[in-house]
C-alpha cells in the first residue's frame, strides 16, 4: 500500500490537476437526435436485443404478453415527454465481493437499451484505446494482455526494472457526481431532449443527494465510461502517461522511474477529487516492481507469467463444493484459468469432478 498524500488547492494547480474547464481533446458533438432514440424501430430493436437470454423471466414474459401495446404506450410517453422512470428492485450479490444491485422494470430497461444503441457508437469513438471495461472488442482478457505487453516494453523485454502504479477508486458507482456527469454529457450532446431523458434516468437513483449510478443499468455502463473518459484524456494528454490501462475503476501506469510515478499519483488524486468528485481507495494504491508481483484484475502479474489471486483460488474451490451444477462451475473456472499460468491449479480443479 502507498500512503496517499494530502493535497491543497495550491498543490493541485501546481501538479497539473486543477479545475480548469478546458481539456486538450476536442469536444466532438453527437449528431443523434431524440427522435432516433424513441422511434418505434429503435424501441423494437432495443426489445429484441434486451430479450436475449431473458425469455424465461417472469417480468419479461409479462411484458411480452402484450408486447406491442407496451411498446406503443412507451413510445407515446416518450413522444409526449411524459416518460418517468420507475422505482428499482434492490438485491445483493457476491461478485466476488458483496454488491448492491438495483434492477429496473422491463419498460425502463427497454428505454436504457434504446438509448445505448444510439449513443454508444458515438461515445466509443471518443474513448482511448486502453480503456477496456464494457466496450465491444475489449474486455478483461485484452486488458490482461495489454498489461503483459506494456510491462515487457517498459522493461526492455525484462532486462530493466519496471515500476507499476496501481490504483482503485473508492466506492466508484456510488460516488459518481450526477451534476458533473450531466455537464460532461452537455459538452457532447446538443439535443436538449436527449439530455432531459438522460437526466430523468440519472436522477432516478441516488446513494445520497446528487450522487451515484445504479449497478445493473445498461446505461450506467456507458455513463461511467463517459465520466472516466475525462480522466483518461487527462492521463494521456496532461499527465502524459504513455503506458496506462484502465478497466472500470481499476487502473495501472508503468514507468522505469519510481519518482515520476509518485508525481503522477499526486496529479491523479488531485484530478479525481477536484474535477470528478472521486477519491482513491487508500488500501488499494501501491507502487511496486512488476518483478515483485502486481495484483491487477484478479491476477498477480510477474515478468514472464501470471497466477490467479489466492482469494480467487479459494473462492473457486468453495463454489465448486457448494454449487449444485458442479460440472458447469468447474468448466467456467477452467475457462478462466486458461488465461494464466495455472497447470497445477487446472489439475486440482479437474480432480474435483471425480471426488
TORDO-584960 format. One line per 8 residues: number of its first residue (from 1); their letters; for each residue x, y, z of N, C-alpha, C, CB. Coordinates in steps of 0.1 Angstrom, whole numbers, plus 5000, padded with zeros to 4 digits. Glycine has a CB too. Example, Ala and Ser with C-alpha at 12.3 -4.5 7.8 and 13.67 -1.06 7.14 Angstrom:
# residues 2
1) as) 5132 4943 5078 5123 4955 5078 5132 4967 5078 5113 4955 5090 | 5128 4978 5071 5137 4989 5071 5129 5000 5079 5141 4994 5057
This chain:
# residues 355
1) xxxxxxxx) 5008 4988 5000 5000 5000 5000 5009 5012 5000 4990 5000 5012 | 5005 5022 4992 5012 5035 4992 5003 5045 4999 5015 5040 4977 | 5009 5053 5009 5002 5063 5017 4999 5075 5008 5010 5067 5029 | 4986 5078 5006 4982 5089 4998 4985 5102 5004 4967 5088 4995 | 4991 5112 4996 4994 5125 5002 4982 5133 5003 5004 5132 4993 | 4982 5142 5013 4971 5152 5014 4974 5163 5004 4970 5157 5029 | 4963 5169 4999 4965 5178 4987 4958 5191 4990 4960 5172 4974 | 4965 5202 4988 4959 5215 4989 4955 5220 4975 4968 5225 4996
9) xxxxxxxx) 4947 5230 4975 4943 5236 4962 4955 5241 4954 4933 5247 4964 | 4965 5247 4962 4977 5252 4955 4985 5241 4949 4985 5260 4965 | 4986 5230 4956 4993 5218 4951 4986 5212 4939 4995 5208 4962 | 4973 5213 4939 4965 5208 4928 4969 5215 4915 4950 5209 4931 | 4969 5228 4916 4972 5236 4904 4986 5234 4900 4970 5251 4907 | 4995 5232 4909 5010 5230 4906 5012 5216 4899 5018 5231 4918 | 5004 5207 4903 5005 5193 4898 4999 5191 4884 5000 5183 4908 | 4992 5201 4880 4985 5199 4867 4971 5193 4867 4994 5191 4858
17) xxxxxxxx) 4966 5191 4879 4953 5185 4881 4943 5195 4885 4954 5174 4891 | 4944 5207 4881 4934 5217 4886 4921 5217 4880 4940 5231 4883 | 4912 5226 4883 4898 5226 4879 4895 5234 4866 4890 5231 4890 | 4904 5236 4858 4902 5243 4845 4891 5235 4837 4915 5244 4837 | 4882 5242 4831 4871 5235 4824 4876 5231 4810 4860 5245 4822 | 4888 5236 4806 4893 5233 4793 4900 5219 4793 4903 5243 4788 | 4900 5213 4782 4906 5200 4780 4914 5199 4767 4896 5188 4781 | 4924 5191 4766 4932 5191 4754 4926 5183 4743 4946 5186 4758
25) xxxxxxxx) 4915 5176 4745 4909 5168 4734 4897 5175 4730 4907 5153 4738 | 4894 5173 4717 4883 5180 4710 4869 5175 4715 4884 5179 4695 | 4860 5185 4719 4847 5181 4723 4838 5179 4711 4841 5192 4733 | 4838 5166 4706 4830 5163 4694 4815 5163 4698 4835 5150 4688 | 4807 5166 4689 4792 5167 4691 4785 5155 4685 4787 5180 4685 | 4776 5149 4693 4768 5138 4688 4757 5142 4679 4762 5130 4700 | 4756 5136 4667 4746 5140 4657 4733 5133 4659 4751 5137 4643 | 4732 5124 4669 4719 5117 4671 4709 5126 4676 4722 5105 4681
33) xxxxxxxx) 4696 5123 4673 4685 5131 4678 4676 5123 4687 4677 5137 4666 | 4668 5130 4695 4658 5124 4704 4649 5114 4696 4650 5134 4711 | 4645 5119 4684 4637 5110 4675 4643 5097 4671 4633 5118 4663 | 4657 5097 4669 4664 5085 4666 4662 5075 4678 4679 5088 4664 | 4663 5080 4690 4662 5071 4702 4648 5066 4704 4666 5079 4714 | 4638 5074 4703 4624 5070 4706 4616 5064 4695 4617 5082 4712 | 4622 5063 4683 4615 5058 4672 4610 5043 4675 4623 5058 4659 | 4599 5040 4669 4594 5026 4671 4604 5016 4666 4580 5024 4663
41) xxxxxxxx) 4610 5018 4655 4620 5009 4650 4631 5007 4660 4627 5014 4637 | 4636 5017 4666 4647 5016 4676 4642 5009 4689 4653 5030 4680 | 4630 5012 4693 4624 5006 4705 4622 4991 4703 4611 5012 4709 | 4618 4987 4691 4616 4973 4688 4630 4965 4687 4608 4971 4675 | 4640 4972 4681 4653 4966 4681 4659 4965 4695 4662 4974 4672 | 4656 4975 4703 4661 4975 4717 4655 4963 4724 4657 4988 4724 | 4642 4961 4722 4635 4950 4728 4641 4937 4724 4620 4950 4725 | 4644 4935 4711 4649 4923 4706 4663 4920 4712 4651 4924 4690
49) xxxxxxxx) 4671 4930 4714 4684 4928 4720 4683 4926 4735 4693 4941 4718 | 4674 4933 4741 4672 4931 4756 4667 4917 4759 4661 4941 4761 | 4659 4911 4750 4652 4898 4752 4662 4886 4753 4642 4895 4741 | 4674 4888 4747 4683 4877 4746 4686 4871 4760 4696 4881 4739 | 4685 4858 4761 4687 4850 4774 4679 4855 4786 4702 4852 4778 | 4668 4861 4783 4659 4866 4794 4644 4861 4792 4659 4881 4795 | 4642 4852 4782 4628 4848 4779 4621 4841 4790 4629 4839 4767 | 4628 4835 4799 4622 4827 4810 4619 4835 4822 4631 4815 4813
57) xxxxxxxx) 4622 4847 4822 4620 4855 4834 4606 4860 4834 4630 4867 4835 | 4599 4860 4846 4585 4863 4847 4582 4877 4843 4581 4861 4861 | 4589 4887 4847 4586 4901 4843 4588 4903 4828 4595 4910 4851 | 4597 4896 4822 4599 4897 4808 4587 4891 4800 4612 4891 4803 | 4583 4879 4805 4572 4872 4799 4559 4880 4800 4570 4858 4805 | 4557 4887 4811 4545 4895 4813 4545 4907 4803 4544 4900 4828 | 4557 4913 4801 4558 4924 4792 4556 4920 4778 4572 4931 4793 | 4561 4908 4775 4560 4902 4761 4546 4898 4758 4569 4891 4759
65) xxxxxxxx) 4538 4895 4768 4524 4890 4766 4516 4901 4759 4517 4887 4779 | 4518 4913 4761 4512 4924 4754 4522 4934 4748 4502 4932 4764 | 4531 4928 4741 4543 4935 4736 4540 4947 4729 4551 4926 4728 | 4532 4947 4718 4530 4959 4710 4523 4970 4718 4522 4955 4697 | 4513 4966 4726 4506 4975 4734 4516 4983 4744 4495 4969 4743 | 4525 4975 4750 4535 4981 4759 4545 4990 4752 4543 4969 4766 | 4550 4985 4740 4559 4993 4732 4552 5006 4727 4565 4985 4720 | 4540 5005 4723 4533 5017 4718 4530 5027 4729 4520 5013 4711
73) xxxxxxxx) 4527 5022 4741 4524 5030 4752 4537 5037 4756 4519 5022 4764 | 4548 5030 4756 4561 5036 4759 4565 5047 4749 4572 5025 4760 | 4563 5044 4737 4565 5053 4726 4557 5066 4728 4562 5047 4712 | 4544 5065 4731 4536 5076 4733 4541 5085 4744 4521 5072 4736 | 4545 5079 4755 4551 5086 4767 4563 5094 4763 4553 5077 4779 | 4572 5087 4755 4584 5094 4751 4582 5105 4741 4594 5083 4745 | 4572 5103 4732 4569 5114 4723 4563 5126 4730 4559 5109 4712 | 4554 5123 4740 4548 5134 4747 4557 5140 4758 4535 5129 4754
81) xxxxxxxx) 4569 5133 4760 4579 5137 4770 4573 5136 4784 4584 5151 4768 | 4564 5126 4786 4558 5124 4800 4564 5111 4806 4543 5122 4799 | 4574 5105 4799 4580 5093 4805 4587 5096 4818 4590 5087 4795 | 4584 5087 4828 4591 5088 4841 4596 5074 4845 4581 5094 4852 | 4608 5074 4849 4615 5062 4853 4608 5056 4866 4630 5064 4855 | 4607 5043 4866 4600 5036 4877 4611 5034 4888 4594 5023 4873 | 4606 5029 4900 4615 5025 4911 4622 5013 4908 4607 5024 4924 | 4633 5010 4915 4642 4999 4913 4639 4988 4923 4656 5003 4914
89) xxxxxxxx) 4641 4975 4919 4641 4964 4929 4656 4962 4933 4635 4951 4922 | 4659 4962 4946 4672 4961 4951 4675 4947 4956 4675 4971 4962 | 4687 4942 4953 4691 4929 4959 4706 4929 4959 4685 4917 4951 | 4711 4919 4967 4726 4918 4969 4731 4906 4962 4729 4918 4984 | 4744 4907 4957 4751 4896 4952 4765 4896 4957 4751 4896 4936 | 4772 4885 4955 4787 4884 4958 4794 4882 4945 4790 4873 4969 | 4802 4892 4941 4807 4891 4927 4821 4896 4925 4798 4900 4918 | 4831 4891 4932 4831 4882 4944 4827 4889 4957 4844 4875 4945
97) xxxxxxxx) 4830 4902 4957 4827 4910 4970 4812 4914 4969 4836 4922 4971 | 4806 4916 4981 4792 4920 4982 4789 4933 4973 4787 4922 4996 | 4778 4932 4965 4774 4944 4958 4759 4945 4959 4779 4942 4943 | 4755 4958 4959 4741 4961 4959 4736 4964 4945 4738 4972 4969 | 4728 4955 4939 4723 4957 4925 4709 4963 4926 4723 4943 4918 | 4706 4972 4917 4693 4978 4915 4688 4975 4901 4693 4993 4917 | 4677 4967 4901 4671 4962 4889 4659 4971 4885 4667 4947 4890 | 4659 4976 4873 4648 4985 4868 4637 4976 4862 4653 4995 4858
105) xxxxxxxx) 4626 4981 4860 4615 4974 4854 4618 4972 4839 4601 4982 4855 | 4611 4962 4833 4614 4959 4819 4612 4971 4810 4605 4947 4815 | 4601 4978 4812 4598 4990 4804 4610 5000 4804 4585 4997 4810 | 4616 5002 4816 4627 5011 4817 4640 5006 4811 4630 5015 4832 | 4641 4992 4812 4653 4986 4806 4653 4987 4791 4655 4972 4811 | 4641 4987 4785 4640 4988 4771 4644 5002 4767 4625 4986 4766 | 4640 5012 4775 4645 5026 4772 4660 5027 4774 4638 5036 4782 | 4666 5021 4784 4680 5020 4786 4687 5015 4773 4684 5012 4798
113) xxxxxxxx) 4682 5004 4768 4688 4998 4756 4686 5006 4744 4681 4984 4754 | 4675 5013 4743 4672 5022 4731 4682 5033 4731 4658 5027 4731 | 4685 5039 4743 4695 5050 4744 4709 5045 4741 4695 5056 4758 | 4712 5033 4747 4725 5027 4745 4728 5025 4730 4727 5014 4753 | 4718 5019 4723 4720 5016 4709 4724 5028 4701 4707 5010 4703 | 4719 5040 4704 4722 5052 4696 4734 5059 4701 4710 5061 4697 | 4736 5060 4714 4747 5068 4719 4761 5060 4720 4743 5073 4733 | 4760 5047 4723 4773 5040 4724 4783 5042 4713 4770 5025 4727
121) xxxxxxxx) 4778 5040 4700 4788 5041 4689 4795 5055 4689 4781 5039 4676 | 4788 5066 4692 4794 5079 4692 4804 5080 4703 4783 5090 4694 | 4801 5076 4715 4810 5078 4726 4822 5069 4726 4803 5076 4739 | 4819 5057 4721 4830 5047 4720 4842 5052 4711 4825 5034 4714 | 4839 5060 4701 4849 5066 4693 4857 5076 4700 4843 5072 4680 | 4852 5082 4711 4859 5092 4719 4869 5086 4729 4850 5101 4726 | 4866 5073 4732 4874 5067 4743 4888 5063 4738 4866 5055 4748 | 4897 5063 4748 4911 5059 4744 4912 5044 4742 4921 5063 4756
129) xxxxxxxx) 4922 5040 4735 4923 5026 4731 4925 5017 4744 4935 5024 4722 | 4931 5022 4754 4934 5014 4766 4924 5015 4778 4948 5017 4771 | 4912 5018 4774 4900 5017 4783 4893 5004 4779 4891 5030 4783 | 4891 4994 4788 4887 4981 4784 4874 4976 4790 4898 4971 4788 | 4868 4983 4799 4856 4978 4805 4843 4982 4797 4855 4984 4819 | 4834 4972 4796 4821 4974 4790 4822 4981 4776 4812 4983 4799 | 4831 4975 4768 4833 4980 4754 4834 4969 4744 4845 4989 4753 | 4828 4970 4732 4829 4960 4722 4843 4957 4719 4821 4964 4710
137) xxxxxxxx) 4847 4944 4717 4860 4940 4713 4871 4945 4723 4863 4946 4699 | 4867 4946 4735 4877 4950 4746 4877 4939 4756 4875 4964 4752 | 4874 4942 4769 4872 4932 4779 4884 4929 4787 4867 4920 4773 | 4882 4921 4798 4892 4919 4808 4905 4911 4802 4887 4911 4819 | 4903 4902 4793 4914 4894 4788 4923 4903 4779 4909 4882 4780 | 4918 4912 4772 4926 4921 4764 4933 4930 4773 4917 4928 4754 | 4927 4934 4784 4934 4943 4793 4946 4936 4800 4924 4948 4804 | 4944 4923 4803 4955 4915 4809 4966 4914 4799 4950 4901 4813
145) xxxxxxxx) 4963 4911 4786 4974 4910 4776 4981 4923 4774 4968 4905 4763 | 4974 4934 4775 4980 4947 4774 4989 4950 4785 4969 4959 4773 | 4985 4946 4797 4994 4947 4809 5008 4940 4806 4988 4940 4821 | 5007 4928 4801 5019 4920 4798 5027 4927 4787 5015 4906 4793 | 5021 4932 4777 5028 4939 4766 5035 4952 4771 5018 4943 4755 | 5028 4960 4779 5034 4972 4785 5046 4969 4794 5023 4981 4792 | 5044 4959 4803 5055 4955 4812 5067 4951 4804 5050 4944 4821 | 5065 4944 4794 5077 4939 4785 5083 4951 4778 5072 4929 4775
153) xxxxxxxx) 5075 4960 4773 5080 4972 4766 5088 4981 4775 5069 4979 4759 | 5083 4985 4786 5089 4994 4795 5102 4989 4801 5080 4999 4806 | 5102 4975 4803 5114 4969 4809 5124 4965 4799 5110 4957 4817 | 5122 4968 4786 5131 4964 4775 5132 4949 4776 5145 4971 4777 | 5121 4942 4775 5120 4928 4775 5125 4922 4788 5127 4922 4763 | 5122 4928 4799 5125 4924 4812 5140 4924 4815 5120 4910 4815 | 5147 4933 4809 5161 4935 4812 5164 4946 4822 5169 4937 4799 | 5153 4955 4824 5154 4966 4833 5143 4966 4843 5155 4979 4825
161) xxxxxxxx) 5145 4973 4854 5134 4973 4864 5122 4982 4859 5139 4979 4878 | 5110 4977 4860 5098 4985 4857 5089 4986 4869 5091 4978 4845 | 5084 4998 4871 5076 5001 4883 5061 5002 4878 5080 5013 4890 | 5052 4998 4886 5038 4999 4883 5031 5007 4894 5031 4985 4881 | 5023 5017 4891 5014 5024 4900 5000 5018 4898 5015 5040 4898 | 4995 5012 4908 4982 5006 4907 4972 5013 4916 4982 4990 4911 | 4961 5017 4911 4951 5025 4918 4937 5019 4917 4951 5039 4914 | 4928 5022 4926 4914 5018 4926 4906 5030 4932 4912 5005 4934
169) xxxxxxxx) 4895 5033 4925 4886 5044 4930 4877 5038 4941 4878 5050 4919 | 4876 5046 4952 4868 5042 4964 4853 5044 4961 4872 5050 4976 | 4845 5033 4963 4830 5034 4961 4827 5041 4948 4824 5041 4973 | 4831 5035 4937 4831 5041 4924 4817 5045 4919 4837 5032 4914 | 4808 5035 4917 4795 5038 4912 4787 5048 4922 4787 5025 4910 | 4789 5045 4935 4781 5053 4945 4786 5067 4946 4783 5046 4958 | 4798 5070 4941 4804 5083 4942 4803 5092 4930 4819 5082 4945 | 4797 5087 4919 4796 5095 4907 4787 5107 4910 4790 5086 4895
177) xxxxxxxx) 4793 5119 4907 4785 5131 4909 4776 5134 4897 4795 5143 4911 | 4763 5134 4899 4754 5134 4888 4754 5148 4880 4740 5132 4893 | 4757 5159 4888 4757 5172 4881 4770 5173 4872 4757 5183 4891 | 4781 5167 4877 4793 5167 4868 4791 5158 4856 4805 5162 4876 | 4784 5147 4858 4781 5138 4847 4773 5145 4836 4774 5125 4852 | 4762 5152 4841 4754 5159 4831 4761 5170 4824 4741 5165 4838 | 4770 5177 4831 4778 5187 4825 4787 5181 4814 4786 5195 4835 | 4793 5169 4816 4801 5163 4806 4792 5159 4794 4808 5150 4812
185) xxxxxxxx) 4781 5154 4797 4772 5150 4786 4768 5162 4777 4759 5143 4791 | 4765 5173 4784 4761 5185 4777 4772 5190 4767 4758 5197 4787 | 4784 5187 4770 4795 5191 4761 4795 5184 4748 4809 5189 4768 | 4789 5172 4748 4789 5163 4736 4775 5162 4729 4794 5150 4740 | 4764 5164 4737 4751 5162 4732 4743 5175 4730 4743 5152 4741 | 4741 5180 4718 4734 5193 4717 4719 5191 4718 4738 5199 4703 | 4714 5179 4716 4699 5177 4716 4694 5178 4730 4695 5164 4710 | 4686 5188 4734 4682 5190 4747 4672 5180 4752 4675 5204 4748
193) xxxxxxxx) 4665 5174 4743 4655 5163 4747 4662 5151 4751 4645 5160 4735 | 4673 5148 4744 4682 5136 4748 4687 5139 4762 4693 5134 4738 | 4692 5151 4765 4697 5154 4778 4687 5153 4789 4703 5168 4777 | 4675 5157 4786 4664 5156 4796 4661 5142 4799 4651 5163 4791 | 4661 5133 4788 4658 5119 4790 4669 5113 4799 4657 5112 4777 | 4682 5116 4796 4693 5111 4803 4692 5116 4818 4706 5115 4797 | 4688 5129 4820 4687 5134 4833 4676 5127 4841 4683 5149 4832 | 4665 5123 4834 4655 5115 4841 4660 5102 4846 4643 5113 4831
201) xxxxxxxx) 4668 5095 4838 4674 5082 4841 4684 5083 4852 4679 5075 4829 | 4693 5093 4850 4704 5095 4860 4697 5099 4874 4713 5106 4856 | 4687 5107 4874 4681 5112 4886 4672 5102 4892 4674 5124 4884 | 4670 5090 4886 4660 5080 4891 4667 5072 4902 4656 5071 4880 | 4679 5075 4905 4686 5067 4916 4696 5076 4922 4693 5054 4909 | 4698 5074 4935 4709 5081 4942 4713 5073 4955 4706 5095 4945 | 4726 5074 4958 4731 5068 4970 4730 5079 4981 4746 5063 4969 | 4732 5091 4977 4730 5103 4985 4726 5114 4976 4742 5107 4994
209) xxxxxxxx) 4721 5125 4981 4716 5135 4972 4726 5139 4961 4712 5148 4980 | 4722 5137 4948 4730 5141 4937 4742 5132 4934 4735 5154 4939 | 4742 5120 4940 4754 5111 4938 4749 5097 4935 4762 5111 4951 | 4757 5090 4926 4755 5076 4924 4749 5072 4911 4748 5071 4935 | 4753 5061 4906 4746 5054 4895 4743 5040 4899 4755 5055 4882 | 4732 5034 4894 4729 5020 4899 4737 5010 4891 4714 5018 4896 | 4742 5000 4899 4748 4988 4893 4737 4980 4888 4757 4980 4904 | 4737 4977 4875 4726 4969 4869 4720 4976 4857 4715 4967 4879
217) xxxxxxxx) 4721 4989 4856 4716 4996 4844 4726 4995 4832 4713 5011 4847 | 4721 4992 4821 4730 4992 4809 4735 5006 4806 4722 4987 4796 | 4727 5016 4809 4731 5030 4807 4743 5033 4816 4720 5040 4809 | 4743 5027 4828 4754 5030 4838 4767 5026 4832 4751 5023 4851 | 4767 5015 4825 4780 5010 4819 4786 5020 4810 4778 4997 4812 | 4777 5026 4802 4781 5037 4792 4785 5050 4800 4771 5040 4782 | 4777 5054 4809 4778 5066 4816 4791 5067 4824 4766 5070 4824 | 4795 5056 4831 4807 5056 4839 4819 5057 4830 4808 5044 4848
225) xxxxxxxx) 4818 5052 4818 4829 5053 4808 4830 5067 4803 4828 5043 4797 | 4819 5074 4800 4818 5088 4796 4825 5096 4807 4804 5093 4793 | 4821 5093 4820 4826 5101 4831 4841 5099 4833 4819 5096 4844 | 4846 5087 4832 4860 5084 4834 4868 5087 4821 4862 5069 4838 | 4862 5089 4810 4869 5094 4798 4876 5107 4801 4860 5094 4786 | 4870 5115 4809 4876 5128 4813 4890 5125 4820 4867 5136 4822 | 4890 5115 4828 4902 5112 4835 4912 5105 4825 4899 5102 4846 | 4907 5097 4816 4916 5090 4806 4923 5101 4798 4908 5081 4797
233) xxxxxxxx) 4915 5111 4793 4921 5121 4785 4931 5129 4792 4910 5130 4779 | 4928 5132 4805 4938 5139 4814 4951 5131 4815 4932 5142 4828 | 4949 5118 4817 4961 5109 4819 4970 5109 4806 4957 5095 4822 | 4963 5109 4795 4971 5108 4782 4977 5121 4778 4962 5102 4771 | 4969 5132 4779 4973 5145 4773 4980 5154 4783 4961 5151 4767 | 4977 5153 4796 4982 5162 4806 4992 5156 4815 4971 5169 4814 | 4989 5144 4821 4998 5137 4829 5008 5129 4820 4991 5127 4838 | 5005 5128 4807 5015 5122 4798 5018 5108 4802 5027 5130 4797
241) xxxxxxxx) 5008 5100 4806 5010 5086 4810 5009 5078 4797 5000 5082 4821 | 5021 5074 4792 5021 5067 4779 5016 5052 4781 5035 5067 4773 | 5020 5046 4792 5017 5032 4795 5007 5031 4806 5030 5024 4799 | 4994 5034 4802 4983 5035 4811 4972 5026 4807 4978 5050 4812 | 4966 5018 4816 4955 5009 4813 4944 5011 4823 4960 4994 4813 | 4931 5012 4819 4920 5013 4828 4910 5003 4825 4914 5027 4828 | 4905 4996 4836 4893 4987 4835 4884 4991 4846 4897 4972 4836 | 4873 4998 4842 4863 5004 4852 4870 5013 4861 4856 4992 4860
249) xxxxxxxx) 4871 5010 4874 4877 5019 4884 4891 5014 4888 4869 5021 4896 | 4896 5004 4881 4910 4999 4884 4919 5004 4872 4910 4983 4884 | 4930 5009 4876 4939 5014 4865 4954 5012 4870 4937 5028 4861 | 4963 5011 4860 4977 5009 4863 4985 5017 4853 4980 4994 4862 | 4996 5023 4858 5006 5030 4850 5020 5025 4852 5005 5046 4853 | 5027 5023 4841 5040 5017 4841 5051 5028 4839 5042 5006 4831 | 5062 5026 4845 5073 5036 4843 5086 5029 4848 5071 5049 4850 | 5097 5034 4842 5110 5030 4847 5116 5039 4858 5121 5028 4836
257) xxxxxxxx) 5107 5049 4862 5111 5060 4871 5101 5060 4882 5111 5073 4864 | 5105 5055 4894 5095 5055 4906 5092 5069 4910 5102 5047 4917 | 5101 5078 4910 5099 5092 4914 5088 5098 4905 5112 5100 4914 | 5089 5095 4892 5079 5101 4883 5065 5096 4887 5082 5098 4869 | 5064 5083 4890 5051 5077 4894 5045 5084 4907 5052 5062 4896 | 5054 5088 4916 5049 5094 4928 5043 5108 4924 5060 5096 4938 | 5049 5115 4915 5044 5128 4910 5031 5125 4903 5054 5135 4900 | 5030 5115 4895 5018 5112 4887 5006 5108 4897 5020 5100 4878
265) xxxxxxxx) 5010 5102 4908 4999 5098 4918 4993 5111 4924 5006 5090 4929 | 5001 5121 4926 4997 5134 4931 4987 5140 4921 5008 5144 4934 | 4990 5140 4908 4982 5145 4898 4969 5137 4897 4989 5145 4884 | 4970 5124 4898 4958 5116 4897 4948 5119 4909 4962 5101 4898 | 4953 5119 4921 4945 5121 4932 4938 5135 4931 4953 5121 4945 | 4946 5145 4927 4940 5159 4925 4929 5159 4915 4952 5168 4922 | 4932 5154 4903 4922 5154 4893 4909 5147 4897 4928 5148 4880 | 4910 5135 4902 4898 5127 4906 4890 5135 4916 4902 5114 4911
273) xxxxxxxx) 4897 5141 4926 4889 5147 4937 4883 5160 4933 4898 5149 4949 | 4891 5169 4926 4887 5182 4923 4879 5184 4910 4898 5191 4923 | 4881 5174 4901 4873 5175 4888 4861 5166 4888 4883 5173 4877 | 4863 5154 4894 4853 5144 4893 4846 5140 4906 4858 5131 4886 | 4851 5145 4917 4845 5142 4930 4847 5128 4934 4830 5145 4929 | 4858 5122 4930 4862 5108 4933 4874 5108 4942 4863 5099 4921 | 4875 5097 4950 4887 5095 4958 4893 5081 4956 4884 5097 4973 | 4906 5080 4956 4913 5068 4955 4911 5060 4968 4928 5069 4953
281) xxxxxxxx) 4910 5046 4967 4909 5038 4978 4922 5037 4985 4904 5023 4974 | 4923 5042 4998 4937 5042 5004 4943 5029 5006 4935 5049 5017 | 4936 5018 5006 4941 5005 5008 4945 4998 4995 4932 4996 5016 | 4942 5004 4984 4943 4998 4971 4952 5006 4961 4930 4995 4964 | 4961 5013 4967 4971 5021 4959 4985 5017 4963 4969 5037 4962 | 4993 5013 4953 5006 5009 4956 5015 5012 4944 5007 4994 4960 | 5028 5014 4947 5039 5015 4937 5048 5003 4940 5046 5029 4936 | 5050 4994 4930 5059 4983 4932 5065 4978 4919 5052 4971 4940
289) xxxxxxxx) 5075 4970 4919 5081 4965 4907 5072 4953 4902 5095 4960 4909 | 5072 4951 4889 5065 4940 4883 5072 4927 4888 5065 4941 4868 | 5085 4927 4890 5092 4915 4894 5087 4910 4907 5107 4918 4895 | 5082 4919 4916 5077 4915 4929 5062 4910 4929 5078 4926 4939 | 5056 4912 4917 5042 4907 4915 5032 4918 4917 5039 4896 4925 | 5024 4921 4907 5014 4932 4907 5000 4926 4906 5017 4943 4896 | 4992 4929 4915 4978 4924 4916 4969 4933 4907 4973 4923 4930 | 4964 4928 4896 4956 4936 4887 4945 4927 4880 4964 4943 4876
297) xxxxxxxx) 4933 4930 4882 4921 4923 4876 4921 4908 4879 4922 4925 4861 | 4924 4905 4892 4922 4891 4896 4934 4883 4895 4911 4885 4889 | 4944 4888 4888 4957 4880 4886 4969 4887 4892 4959 4878 4871 | 4978 4880 4897 4991 4886 4901 5001 4884 4890 4996 4879 4915 | 5006 4895 4885 5014 4895 4873 5029 4896 4877 5011 4907 4864 | 5037 4887 4870 5052 4887 4871 5057 4889 4857 5057 4874 4878 | 5070 4891 4856 5076 4894 4843 5073 4884 4832 5091 4895 4844 | 5073 4871 4835 5071 4861 4825 5059 4852 4827 5083 4854 4823
305) xxxxxxxx) 5051 4855 4837 5039 4847 4840 5029 4854 4849 5043 4833 4846 | 5017 4849 4850 5008 4855 4859 5000 4843 4865 4998 4864 4852 | 4997 4845 4878 4990 4834 4886 4977 4840 4892 4999 4829 4897 | 4967 4832 4894 4954 4836 4899 4956 4840 4913 4944 4824 4898 | 4949 4851 4917 4950 4856 4931 4945 4845 4940 4941 4869 4932 | 4952 4845 4952 4949 4834 4962 4934 4834 4966 4958 4835 4974 | 4929 4846 4969 4915 4846 4973 4905 4841 4962 4911 4861 4977 | 4909 4843 4949 4901 4838 4938 4902 4823 4938 4906 4844 4925
313) xxxxxxxx) 4914 4817 4940 4915 4803 4940 4907 4796 4951 4930 4799 4942 | 4907 4802 4963 4900 4797 4974 4885 4798 4972 4903 4805 4987 | 4880 4809 4965 4866 4810 4962 4862 4800 4952 4863 4824 4957 | 4871 4797 4942 4868 4787 4932 4864 4774 4938 4879 4786 4922 | 4873 4769 4947 4871 4756 4953 4858 4756 4962 4883 4751 4961 | 4856 4767 4969 4844 4768 4977 4831 4767 4968 4844 4781 4985 | 4831 4774 4957 4820 4774 4948 4818 4760 4942 4821 4785 4937 | 4829 4754 4939 4827 4740 4933 4821 4731 4943 4841 4735 4929
321) xxxxxxxx) 4825 4732 4956 4819 4724 4966 4804 4727 4968 4826 4726 4979 | 4800 4740 4968 4787 4744 4972 4777 4744 4960 4788 4757 4978 | 4781 4747 4948 4771 4748 4937 4765 4735 4933 4778 4755 4925 | 4752 4735 4930 4745 4723 4926 4750 4718 4912 4730 4726 4926 | 4752 4727 4903 4757 4724 4890 4772 4723 4889 4751 4733 4879 | 4778 4713 4895 4792 4712 4897 4800 4712 4884 4796 4699 4905 | 4795 4705 4874 4802 4704 4861 4803 4718 4854 4794 4694 4852 | 4792 4725 4854 4792 4739 4848 4801 4748 4856 4778 4744 4848
329) xxxxxxxx) 4801 4747 4869 4810 4756 4877 4825 4753 4874 4807 4754 4892 | 4828 4740 4873 4842 4736 4870 4846 4741 4857 4843 4720 4871 | 4837 4739 4847 4840 4744 4833 4843 4759 4832 4829 4739 4823 | 4835 4766 4840 4836 4781 4840 4850 4785 4846 4825 4788 4848 | 4854 4778 4856 4867 4781 4862 4879 4777 4853 4869 4775 4876 | 4877 4765 4846 4887 4761 4837 4889 4771 4825 4884 4747 4831 | 4878 4777 4821 4879 4787 4811 4886 4800 4816 4865 4791 4806 | 4884 4803 4829 4891 4815 4835 4906 4813 4836 4885 4817 4849
337) xxxxxxxx) 4910 4801 4841 4924 4800 4843 4933 4797 4831 4926 4788 4853 | 4927 4794 4820 4934 4792 4808 4942 4805 4803 4926 4787 4796 | 4938 4816 4809 4944 4829 4806 4956 4832 4814 4934 4841 4807 | 4961 4823 4822 4973 4825 4830 4981 4812 4831 4969 4830 4844 | 4990 4812 4840 4999 4800 4842 4993 4793 4854 5014 4804 4845 | 4986 4782 4851 4978 4775 4862 4977 4760 4859 4965 4781 4864 | 4988 4754 4855 4987 4740 4852 4983 4731 4864 5001 4735 4847 | 4990 4734 4875 4987 4726 4888 4973 4729 4893 4997 4729 4899
345) xxxxxxxx) 4969 4742 4892 4955 4745 4896 4945 4738 4887 4954 4761 4896 | 4948 4738 4874 4938 4731 4865 4936 4717 4869 4943 4733 4850 | 4947 4710 4872 4947 4696 4876 4939 4694 4888 4961 4690 4877 | 4940 4703 4898 4933 4702 4911 4918 4704 4908 4938 4713 4921 | 4915 4714 4899 4900 4716 4896 4894 4705 4889 4899 4729 4888 | 4902 4699 4879 4896 4687 4872 4894 4676 4881 4906 4684 4860 | 4903 4675 4891 4902 4663 4901 4889 4664 4909 4914 4663 4910 | 4883 4676 4911 4871 4677 4919 4859 4670 4912 4868 4692 4921
353) xxx) 4860 4667 4899 4849 4661 4892 4849 4646 4895 4851 4662 4877 | 4860 4640 4900 4860 4626 4903 4860 4623 4918 4872 4619 4897 | 4859 4634 4926 4859 4632 4941 4846 4626 4945 4861 4646 4948
